[in-house]
Amino acid sequence: MNETLLTQLDPIDRQILQAFLSALSQLNDPLPPSLVTQLNQIGNDLQHNCLDSVPTLEEIAHQYNPLTELYEQTCIKLQAAYEPQELVRPTTDENFQDHPINRKQIENITITSFTSSDPVQEIKKNKNYLTRWLNSLLKKDDER
């Protein structure tokens, strides 16, 4: 089985990443330079398969008001879609087999966006794809 970063994340970190990507893609203005620097570091970590900095995305989301609101809205939607016991269940490749969105492409979009000098503009290039991905996660969970 080919694991991707998405399958290696624990459920809470995966939710943080999902909410952050969604919020970032909805911003209208560029991030402040200090946040771009932090995001670039996370992108570099992800390129090297280091997942330890993913929880930092939540901190970054709370450092910029326009991002905070979008992030929190997405978190609420994601939390409502999961049963409490599912948050502790490990994610395996089997959980993604019938998923219509290519998880490797999501990983590439994430790393490319996070390492860009303008993450907001970079992620907007893939906004429709990310929106379909998030909606498919919410829809799949709604169908349980």
N, CA and C atoms as an extended XYZ file, in Angstrom:
432
Properties=species:S:1:pos:R:3:atomname:S:1:resname:S:1:resid:I:1 pbc="F F F"
N         0.830       -1.186        0.000 N   MET     1
C         0.000        0.000        0.000 CA  MET     1
C         0.869        1.242        0.000 C   MET     1
N         0.496        2.181       -0.822 N   ASN     2
C         1.210        3.445       -0.837 CA  ASN     2
C         0.562        4.409        0.139 C   ASN     2
N         1.266        4.747        1.182 N   GLU     3
C         0.750        5.709        2.134 CA  GLU     3
C         1.081        7.109        1.658 C   GLU     3
N         0.203        8.020        1.958 N   THR     4
C         0.452        9.429        1.699 CA  THR     4
C         0.432       10.141        3.040 C   THR     4
N         0.741       11.416        3.005 N   LEU     5
C         0.697       12.189        4.243 CA  LEU     5
C        -0.690       12.146        4.869 C   LEU     5
N        -1.727       12.164        4.037 N   LEU     6
C        -3.086       12.142        4.567 CA  LEU     6
C        -3.363       10.891        5.386 C   LEU     6
N        -2.861        9.774        4.942 N   THR     7
C        -3.120        8.531        5.672 CA  THR     7
C        -2.234        8.393        6.901 C   THR     7
N        -1.162        9.152        6.970 N   GLN     8
C        -0.265        9.091        8.126 CA  GLN     8
C        -0.699       10.019        9.255 C   GLN     8
N        -1.540       10.999        8.941 N   LEU     9
C        -1.983       11.945        9.964 CA  LEU     9
C        -2.978       11.294       10.906 C   LEU     9
N        -2.895       11.670       12.181 N   ASP    10
C        -3.933       11.207       13.089 CA  ASP    10
C        -5.210       11.995       12.771 C   ASP    10
N        -6.370       11.528       13.195 N   PRO    11
C        -7.633       12.168       12.799 CA  PRO    11
C        -7.738       13.652       13.155 C   PRO    11
N        -7.225       14.039       14.295 N   ILE    12
C        -7.304       15.451       14.695 CA  ILE    12
C        -6.429       16.306       13.782 C   ILE    12
N        -5.202       15.882       13.530 N   ASP    13
C        -4.319       16.643       12.638 CA  ASP    13
C        -4.865       16.676       11.213 C   ASP    13
N        -5.483       15.579       10.797 N   ARG    14
C        -6.084       15.548        9.458 CA  ARG    14
C        -7.203       16.590        9.371 C   ARG    14
N        -7.987       16.693       10.421 N   GLN    15
C        -9.069       17.679       10.448 CA  GLN    15
C        -8.506       19.099       10.458 C   GLN    15
N        -7.433       19.326       11.183 N   ILE    16
C        -6.781       20.642       11.196 CA  ILE    16
C        -6.324       20.996        9.790 C   ILE    16
N        -5.688       20.050        9.124 N   LEU    17
C        -5.210       20.295        7.758 CA  LEU    17
C        -6.369       20.566        6.807 C   LEU    17
N        -7.413       19.760        6.879 N   GLN    18
C        -8.573       19.948        6.008 CA  GLN    18
C        -9.187       21.330        6.211 C   GLN    18
N        -9.378       21.717        7.458 N   ALA    19
C        -9.992       23.014        7.752 CA  ALA    19
C        -9.085       24.161        7.304 C   ALA    19
N        -7.787       24.001        7.504 N   PHE    20
C        -6.861       25.064        7.121 CA  PHE    20
C        -6.835       25.241        5.607 C   PHE    20
N        -6.761       24.143        4.862 N   LEU    21
C        -6.752       24.229        3.401 CA  LEU    21
C        -8.022       24.893        2.890 C   LEU    21
N        -9.144       24.518        3.462 N   SER    22
C       -10.416       25.113        3.055 CA  SER    22
C       -10.427       26.613        3.342 C   SER    22
N       -10.029       26.992        4.539 N   ALA    23
C       -10.019       28.411        4.915 CA  ALA    23
C        -9.054       29.216        4.051 C   ALA    23
N        -7.873       28.675        3.842 N   LEU    24
C        -6.874       29.370        3.030 CA  LEU    24
C        -7.387       29.616        1.615 C   LEU    24
N        -8.094       28.648        1.070 N   SER    25
C        -8.596       28.781       -0.304 CA  SER    25
C        -9.718       29.799       -0.418 C   SER    25
N       -10.296       30.190        0.703 N   GLN    26
C       -11.395       31.153        0.683 CA  GLN    26
C       -10.953       32.594        0.963 C   GLN    26
N        -9.687       32.781        1.335 N   LEU    27
C        -9.196       34.135        1.605 CA  LEU    27
C        -9.162       34.969        0.330 C   LEU    27
N        -9.348       36.259        0.488 N   ASN    28
C        -9.274       37.178       -0.650 CA  ASN    28
C        -7.936       37.894       -0.730 C   ASN    28
N        -7.309       38.091        0.410 N   ASP    29
C        -6.048       38.836        0.460 CA  ASP    29
C        -4.897       37.916        0.839 C   ASP    29
N        -3.668       38.307        0.447 N   PRO    30
C        -2.498       37.491        0.819 CA  PRO    30
C        -2.318       37.441        2.335 C   PRO    30
N        -1.650       36.409        2.780 N   LEU    31
C        -1.300       36.297        4.200 CA  LEU    31
C        -0.214       37.309        4.546 C   LEU    31
N        -0.160       37.743        5.797 N   PRO    32
C         0.959       38.586        6.229 CA  PRO    32
C         2.282       37.818        6.073 C   PRO    32
N         3.373       38.526        5.788 N   PRO    33
C         4.667       37.868        5.566 CA  PRO    33
C         5.101       36.921        6.687 C   PRO    33
N         4.826       37.276        7.929 N   SER    34
C         5.242       36.402        9.035 CA  SER    34
C         4.516       35.056        8.982 C   SER    34
N         3.265       35.054        8.554 N   LEU    35
C         2.524       33.799        8.441 CA  LEU    35
C         2.971       32.995        7.225 C   LEU    35
N         3.336       33.699        6.151 N   VAL    36
C         3.871       33.010        4.973 CA  VAL    36
C         5.143       32.259        5.353 C   VAL    36
N         5.992       32.904        6.137 N   THR    37
C         7.233       32.268        6.584 CA  THR    37
C         6.933       31.002        7.384 C   THR    37
N         5.974       31.083        8.308 N   GLN    38
C         5.605       29.911        9.108 CA  GLN    38
C         5.020       28.811        8.231 C   GLN    38
N         4.189       29.195        7.284 N   LEU    39
C         3.575       28.218        6.391 CA  LEU    39
C         4.614       27.568        5.484 C   LEU    39
N         5.584       28.370        5.027 N   ASN    40
C         6.680       27.825        4.218 CA  ASN    40
C         7.445       26.760        4.993 C   ASN    40
N         7.658       26.973        6.282 N   GLN    41
C         8.368       25.986        7.098 CA  GLN    41
C         7.565       24.698        7.209 C   GLN    41
N         6.262       24.828        7.390 N   ILE    42
C         5.408       23.641        7.463 CA  ILE    42
C         5.446       22.900        6.126 C   ILE    42
N         5.393       23.646        5.026 N   GLY    43
C         5.491       23.032        3.699 CA  GLY    43
C         6.795       22.279        3.520 C   GLY    43
N         7.886       22.875        3.983 N   ASN    44
C         9.190       22.193        3.913 CA  ASN    44
C         9.195       20.929        4.764 C   ASN    44
N         8.594       21.006        5.935 N   ASP    45
C         8.492       19.816        6.791 CA  ASP    45
C         7.710       18.710        6.080 C   ASP    45
N         6.597       19.074        5.466 N   LEU    46
C         5.772       18.092        4.774 CA  LEU    46
C         6.518       17.472        3.588 C   LEU    46
N         7.321       18.284        2.896 N   GLN    47
C         8.124       17.755        1.788 CA  GLN    47
C         9.058       16.653        2.269 C   GLN    47
N         9.479       16.753        3.514 N   HIS    48
C        10.397       15.773        4.098 CA  HIS    48
C         9.656       14.757        4.970 C   HIS    48
N         8.348       14.648        4.739 N   ASN    49
C         7.495       13.692        5.454 CA  ASN    49
C         7.487       13.872        6.965 C   ASN    49
N         7.730       15.077        7.401 N   CYS    50
C         7.651       15.395        8.823 CA  CYS    50
C         6.276       16.012        9.099 C   CYS    50
N         5.499       15.329        9.900 N   LEU    51
C         4.126       15.757       10.167 CA  LEU    51
C         3.978       16.520       11.483 C   LEU    51
N         5.073       16.666       12.215 N   ASP    52
C         5.018       17.266       13.546 CA  ASP    52
C         4.506       18.700       13.560 C   ASP    52
N         4.650       19.420       12.456 N   SER    53
C         4.258       20.825       12.449 CA  SER    53
C         2.814       21.050       12.010 C   SER    53
N         2.091       20.010       11.633 N   VAL    54
C         0.703       20.171       11.180 CA  VAL    54
C        -0.174       20.843       12.251 C   VAL    54
N        -0.068       20.483       13.543 N   PRO    55
C        -0.893       21.171       14.539 CA  PRO    55
C        -0.652       22.686       14.595 C   PRO    55
N         0.505       23.130       14.132 N   THR    56
C         0.821       24.565       14.099 CA  THR    56
C        -0.126       25.322       13.171 C   THR    56
N        -0.735       24.627       12.221 N   LEU    57
C        -1.682       25.286       11.315 CA  LEU    57
C        -2.827       25.932       12.083 C   LEU    57
N        -3.256       25.288       13.149 N   GLU    58
C        -4.330       25.857       13.964 CA  GLU    58
C        -3.874       27.172       14.606 C   GLU    58
N        -2.638       27.206       15.076 N   GLU    59
C        -2.091       28.440       15.651 CA  GLU    59
C        -2.002       29.538       14.594 C   GLU    59
N        -1.552       29.182       13.410 N   ILE    60
C        -1.457       30.155       12.316 CA  ILE    60
C        -2.844       30.692       11.978 C   ILE    60
N        -3.830       29.819       11.928 N   ALA    61
C        -5.198       30.240       11.611 CA  ALA    61
C        -5.709       31.275       12.608 C   ALA    61
N        -5.265       31.171       13.850 N   HIS    62
C        -5.736       32.097       14.881 CA  HIS    62
C        -4.897       33.371       14.985 C   HIS    62
N        -3.900       33.507       14.133 N   GLN    63
C        -3.069       34.718       14.155 CA  GLN    63
C        -3.520       35.763       13.124 C   GLN    63
N        -4.508       35.427       12.323 N   TYR    64
C        -4.953       36.324       11.247 CA  TYR    64
C        -6.476       36.260       11.184 C   TYR    64
N        -7.134       37.338       11.609 N   ASN    65
C        -8.589       37.329       11.773 CA  ASN    65
C        -9.384       36.828       10.565 C   ASN    65
N        -9.074       37.269        9.345 N   PRO    66
C        -9.862       36.736        8.218 CA  PRO    66
C        -9.757       35.214        8.078 C   PRO    66
N        -8.613       34.663        8.411 N   LEU    67
C        -8.404       33.223        8.332 CA  LEU    67
C        -9.083       32.509        9.495 C   LEU    67
N        -9.072       33.124       10.656 N   THR    68
C        -9.652       32.520       11.860 CA  THR    68
C       -11.118       32.163       11.658 C   THR    68
N       -11.896       33.105       11.170 N   GLU    69
C       -13.335       32.878       10.999 CA  GLU    69
C       -13.606       31.734       10.014 C   GLU    69
N       -12.906       31.742        8.887 N   LEU    70
C       -13.097       30.694        7.881 CA  LEU    70
C       -12.669       29.334        8.426 C   LEU    70
N       -11.568       29.325        9.146 N   TYR    71
C       -11.052       28.082        9.739 CA  TYR    71
C       -12.054       27.514       10.745 C   TYR    71
N       -12.549       28.360       11.626 N   GLU    72
C       -13.488       27.906       12.655 CA  GLU    72
C       -14.784       27.387       12.040 C   GLU    72
N       -15.278       28.047       10.998 N   GLN    73
C       -16.496       27.585       10.319 CA  GLN    73
C       -16.298       26.187        9.749 C   GLN    73
N       -15.159       25.967        9.124 N   THR    74
C       -14.888       24.657        8.542 CA  THR    74
C       -14.713       23.602        9.628 C   THR    74
N       -14.052       23.957       10.708 N   CYS    75
C       -13.886       23.008       11.823 CA  CYS    75
C       -15.240       22.547       12.361 C   CYS    75
N       -16.159       23.471       12.496 N   ILE    76
C       -17.490       23.133       12.998 CA  ILE    76
C       -18.177       22.139       12.067 C   ILE    76
N       -18.074       22.376       10.758 N   LYS    77
C       -18.684       21.458        9.791 CA  LYS    77
C       -18.039       20.079        9.864 C   LYS    77
N       -16.726       20.054        9.957 N   LEU    78
C       -16.026       18.767       10.007 CA  LEU    78
C       -16.330       18.015       11.301 C   LEU    78
N       -16.350       18.729       12.416 N   GLN    79
C       -16.628       18.072       13.694 CA  GLN    79
C       -18.033       17.503       13.719 C   GLN    79
N       -18.972       18.201       13.109 N   ALA    80
C       -20.349       17.717       13.073 CA  ALA    80
C       -20.481       16.470       12.205 C   ALA    80
N       -19.566       16.293       11.271 N   ALA    81
C       -19.634       15.164       10.341 CA  ALA    81
C       -19.056       13.876       10.931 C   ALA    81
N       -18.320       13.965       12.026 N   TYR    82
C       -17.682       12.791       12.607 CA  TYR    82
C       -18.344       12.398       13.914 C   TYR    82
N       -18.529       11.100       14.077 N   GLU    83
C       -18.974       10.567       15.354 CA  GLU    83
C       -17.788       10.666       16.316 C   GLU    83
N       -18.018       10.921       17.603 N   PRO    84
C       -16.886       11.036       18.548 CA  PRO    84
C       -15.937        9.845       18.510 C   PRO    84
N       -16.449        8.623       18.396 N   GLN    85
C       -15.570        7.459       18.391 CA  GLN    85
C       -14.732        7.390       17.120 C   GLN    85
N       -15.150        8.050       16.043 N   GLU    86
C       -14.387        8.007       14.802 CA  GLU    86
C       -13.141        8.876       14.869 C   GLU    86
N       -13.137        9.844       15.747 N   LEU    87
C       -11.974       10.714       15.855 CA  LEU    87
C       -10.751        9.977       16.375 C   LEU    87
N       -10.975        8.885       17.080 N   VAL    88
C        -9.829        8.140       17.606 CA  VAL    88
C        -9.479        6.936       16.742 C   VAL    88
N       -10.321        6.615       15.767 N   ARG    89
C       -10.050        5.476       14.886 CA  ARG    89
C        -8.915        5.826       13.924 C   ARG    89
N        -7.916        4.976       13.791 N   PRO    90
C        -6.822        5.278       12.866 CA  PRO    90
C        -7.298        5.252       11.413 C   PRO    90
N        -6.677        6.058       10.588 N   THR    91
C        -7.011        6.104        9.175 CA  THR    91
C        -6.085        5.177        8.417 C   THR    91
N        -6.663        4.377        7.563 N   THR    92
C        -5.869        3.481        6.738 CA  THR    92
C        -6.192        3.761        5.282 C   THR    92
N        -5.437        3.175        4.395 N   ASP    93
C        -5.705        3.327        2.977 CA  ASP    93
C        -7.100        2.832        2.620 C   ASP    93
N        -7.611        1.830        3.343 N   GLU    94
C        -8.947        1.327        3.045 CA  GLU    94
C        -9.987        2.423        3.205 C   GLU    94
N        -9.776        3.354        4.156 N   ASN    95
C       -10.726        4.443        4.356 CA  ASN    95
C       -10.792        5.362        3.137 C   ASN    95
N        -9.785        5.324        2.288 N   PHE    96
C        -9.721        6.238        1.160 CA  PHE    96
C        -9.966        5.549       -0.179 C   PHE    96
N       -10.085        4.226       -0.204 N   GLN    97
C       -10.169        3.518       -1.479 CA  GLN    97
C       -11.318        3.980       -2.353 C   GLN    97
N       -12.495        4.240       -1.772 N   ASP    98
C       -13.621        4.653       -2.591 CA  ASP    98
C       -13.758        6.173       -2.656 C   ASP    98
N       -12.760        6.867       -2.162 N   HIS    99
C       -12.787        8.322       -2.169 CA  HIS    99
C       -12.525        8.833       -3.582 C   HIS    99
N       -13.396        9.725       -4.096 N   PRO   100
C       -13.264       10.162       -5.487 CA  PRO   100
C       -12.107       11.125       -5.738 C   PRO   100
N       -11.506       11.604       -4.712 N   ILE   101
C       -10.445       12.594       -4.858 CA  ILE   101
C        -9.098       11.913       -4.610 C   ILE   101
N        -8.139       12.210       -5.448 N   ASN   102
C        -6.809       11.623       -5.355 CA  ASN   102
C        -6.054       12.246       -4.184 C   ASN   102
N        -5.772       11.442       -3.172 N   ARG   103
C        -5.108       11.975       -1.974 CA  ARG   103
C        -3.682       12.438       -2.242 C   ARG   103
N        -3.014       11.836       -3.218 N   LYS   104
C        -1.659       12.287       -3.571 CA  LYS   104
C        -1.724       13.685       -4.181 C   LYS   104
N        -2.764       13.955       -4.943 N   GLN   105
C        -2.919       15.296       -5.509 CA  GLN   105
C        -3.184       16.321       -4.411 C   GLN   105
N        -3.976       15.959       -3.414 N   ILE   106
C        -4.209       16.853       -2.273 CA  ILE   106
C        -2.888       17.138       -1.563 C   ILE   106
N        -2.082       16.110       -1.382 N   GLU   107
C        -0.767       16.278       -0.761 CA  GLU   107
C         0.096       17.238       -1.580 C   GLU   107
N         0.115       17.075       -2.891 N   ASN   108
C         0.911       17.955       -3.750 CA  ASN   108
C         0.407       19.387       -3.712 C   ASN   108
N        -0.902       19.567       -3.736 N   ILE   109
C        -1.491       20.912       -3.643 CA  ILE   109
C        -1.080       21.558       -2.321 C   ILE   109
N        -1.150       20.782       -1.260 N   THR   110
C        -0.791       21.290        0.069 CA  THR   110
C         0.660       21.758        0.101 C   THR   110
N         1.564       20.919       -0.314 N   ILE   111
C         2.987       21.264       -0.258 CA  ILE   111
C         3.302       22.435       -1.184 C   ILE   111
N         2.772       22.418       -2.392 N   THR   112
C         3.022       23.512       -3.339 CA  THR   112
C         2.496       24.833       -2.790 C   THR   112
N         1.315       24.808       -2.211 N   SER   113
C         0.725       26.029       -1.664 CA  SER   113
C         1.491       26.526       -0.444 C   SER   113
N         1.815       25.608        0.457 N   PHE   114
C         2.491       25.999        1.688 CA  PHE   114
C         3.906       26.513        1.442 C   PHE   114
N         4.565       26.060        0.398 N   THR   115
C         5.932       26.509        0.125 CA  THR   115
C         5.988       27.698       -0.829 C   THR   115
N         4.847       28.173       -1.276 N   SER   116
C         4.782       29.298       -2.208 CA  SER   116
C         5.033       30.628       -1.493 C   SER   116
N         5.476       31.615       -2.252 N   SER   117
C         5.637       32.959       -1.683 CA  SER   117
C         4.276       33.625       -1.490 C   SER   117
N         3.244       33.120       -2.169 N   ASP   118
C         1.873       33.611       -1.990 CA  ASP   118
C         0.941       32.394       -1.898 C   ASP   118
N         0.862       31.808       -0.708 N   PRO   119
C         0.061       30.598       -0.537 CA  PRO   119
C        -1.416       30.759       -0.926 C   PRO   119
N        -1.981       31.931       -0.690 N   VAL   120
C        -3.394       32.146       -1.007 CA  VAL   120
C        -3.616       32.045       -2.511 C   VAL   120
N        -2.802       32.726       -3.292 N   GLN   121
C        -2.960       32.661       -4.747 CA  GLN   121
C        -2.664       31.258       -5.277 C   GLN   121
N        -1.685       30.614       -4.697 N   GLU   122
C        -1.321       29.267       -5.153 CA  GLU   122
C        -2.453       28.276       -4.892 C   GLU   122
N        -3.042       28.351       -3.709 N   ILE   123
C        -4.104       27.391       -3.385 CA  ILE   123
C        -5.376       27.684       -4.180 C   ILE   123
N        -5.592       28.958       -4.520 N   LYS   124
C        -6.775       29.311       -5.313 CA  LYS   124
C        -6.755       28.653       -6.691 C   LYS   124
N        -5.581       28.313       -7.192 N   LYS   125
C        -5.482       27.614       -8.472 CA  LYS   125
C        -6.185       26.259       -8.405 C   LYS   125
N        -6.325       25.737       -7.200 N   ASN   126
C        -6.926       24.415       -7.000 CA  ASN   126
C        -8.174       24.474       -6.118 C   ASN   126
N        -8.765       25.644       -6.002 N   LYS   127
C        -9.898       25.823       -5.089 CA  LYS   127
C       -11.060       24.886       -5.427 C   LYS   127
N       -11.398       24.746       -6.691 N   ASN   128
C       -12.521       23.875       -7.054 CA  ASN   128
C       -12.260       22.435       -6.643 C   ASN   128
N       -11.047       21.970       -6.850 N   TYR   129
C       -10.676       20.609       -6.475 CA  TYR   129
C       -10.766       20.428       -4.958 C   TYR   129
N       -10.231       21.397       -4.219 N   LEU   130
C       -10.265       21.323       -2.760 CA  LEU   130
C       -11.699       21.366       -2.245 C   LEU   130
N       -12.526       22.182       -2.866 N   THR   131
C       -13.929       22.280       -2.463 CA  THR   131
C       -14.644       20.951       -2.691 C   THR   131
N       -14.407       20.325       -3.841 N   ARG   132
C       -14.998       19.003       -4.115 CA  ARG   132
C       -14.513       17.986       -3.088 C   ARG   132
N       -13.225       18.057       -2.747 N   TRP   133
C       -12.657       17.136       -1.764 CA  TRP   133
C       -13.348       17.295       -0.408 C   TRP   133
N       -13.432       18.530        0.066 N   LEU   134
C       -14.053       18.772        1.366 CA  LEU   134
C       -15.529       18.379        1.330 C   LEU   134
N       -16.236       18.752        0.270 N   ASN   135
C       -17.647       18.395        0.168 CA  ASN   135
C       -17.840       16.883        0.119 C   ASN   135
N       -16.936       16.183       -0.542 N   SER   136
C       -17.059       14.725       -0.602 CA  SER   136
C       -16.829       14.108        0.776 C   SER   136
N       -15.949       14.692        1.559 N   LEU   137
C       -15.729       14.198        2.924 CA  LEU   137
C       -16.986       14.396        3.760 C   LEU   137
N       -17.574       15.572        3.653 N   LEU   138
C       -18.769       15.874        4.431 CA  LEU   138
C       -19.949       15.029        3.957 C   LEU   138
N       -20.095       14.869        2.646 N   LYS   139
C       -21.184       14.067        2.096 CA  LYS   139
C       -21.035       12.607        2.488 C   LYS   139
N       -19.811       12.091        2.354 N   LYS   140
C       -19.560       10.685        2.705 CA  LYS   140
C       -19.917       10.434        4.162 C   LYS   140
N       -19.545       11.400        5.020 N   ASP   141
C       -19.844       11.248        6.433 CA  ASP   141
C       -21.337       11.383        6.709 C   ASP   141
N       -22.033       12.240        5.942 N   ASP   142
C       -23.474       12.422        6.122 CA  ASP   142
C       -24.251       11.164        5.756 C   ASP   142
N       -23.695       10.335        4.897 N   GLU   143
C       -24.401        9.159        4.410 CA  GLU   143
C       -24.335        7.975        5.366 C   GLU   143
N       -23.625        8.095        6.481 N   ARG   144
C       -23.501        6.970        7.415 CA  ARG   144
C       -24.811        6.701        8.103 C   ARG   144
